[in-house]
Amino acid sequence: MDGKLNNEKVTCCFCGKSVLICEAIIINVSLNINSKESQTLFAHKKHLMNVLYKKNILYIDNDKEDD
């Protein structure tokens, strides 16, 4: 990455506040497995972690508390 996107801000789909794209969780949503369309959403990591079922195993760095 050339650094141009690092300072771009996107909107968290949970709280509506800004988050730097380089710090955002990227969520790709498709209607189902056969869907040809998808939508990309962005979120603060802590918001996604708060709404997921706690027994889901995520292979992301969730030790660091990001906003």
C-alpha positions in Angstrom: 0.0 0.0 0.0 1.3 3.4 -0.8 0.0 5.1 2.4 -2.7 7.1 0.7 -5.5 5.1 2.2 -4.0 4.9 5.7 -5.6 8.3 6.7 -8.9 7.7 5.0 -11.8 7.4 7.4 -14.8 5.1 7.0 -18.0 4.8 9.1 -18.5 2.1 11.7 -21.6 0.2 10.8 -22.4 -0.3 14.6 -22.0 3.2 16.1 -21.9 5.5 13.1 -18.6 7.1 14.1 -15.4 7.5 12.0 -12.6 4.9 12.1 -9.4 4.9 10.1 -9.6 2.4 7.3 -6.3 0.9 8.3 -7.7 0.2 11.8 -11.2 -0.9 10.7 -12.5 -4.4 10.7 -13.8 -5.1 7.2 -17.0 -7.1 6.9 -18.1 -8.5 3.6 -21.8 -9.4 3.5 -23.5 -11.6 0.9 -27.1 -12.7 0.9 -26.1 -16.3 0.5 -23.4 -18.6 -0.9 -24.9 -18.2 -4.4 -25.3 -14.5 -4.4 -23.4 -12.5 -7.0 -23.7 -9.3 -5.0 -22.0 -8.3 -1.8 -21.6 -5.3 0.4 -18.6 -4.2 2.4 -19.1 -2.7 5.8 -16.5 -1.3 8.3 -16.5 -1.5 12.1 -14.4 -0.7 15.2 -13.0 -4.0 16.3 -14.5 -3.7 19.8 -18.0 -3.4 18.4 -17.7 -6.5 16.3 -16.3 -8.4 19.2 -19.2 -7.3 21.5 -21.9 -8.6 19.2 -20.5 -11.9 18.2 -21.5 -15.1 20.0 -18.7 -15.6 22.5 -17.9 -19.2 21.5 -17.0 -18.1 18.0 -13.3 -18.6 17.4 -11.8 -15.7 15.6 -8.3 -15.9 14.2 -7.7 -12.2 14.5 -5.7 -10.2 17.0 -8.3 -9.5 19.6 -5.9 -8.9 22.5 -5.3 -5.3 21.5 -8.2 -3.0 22.4 -8.8 -0.8 19.4 -11.4 1.9 18.9 
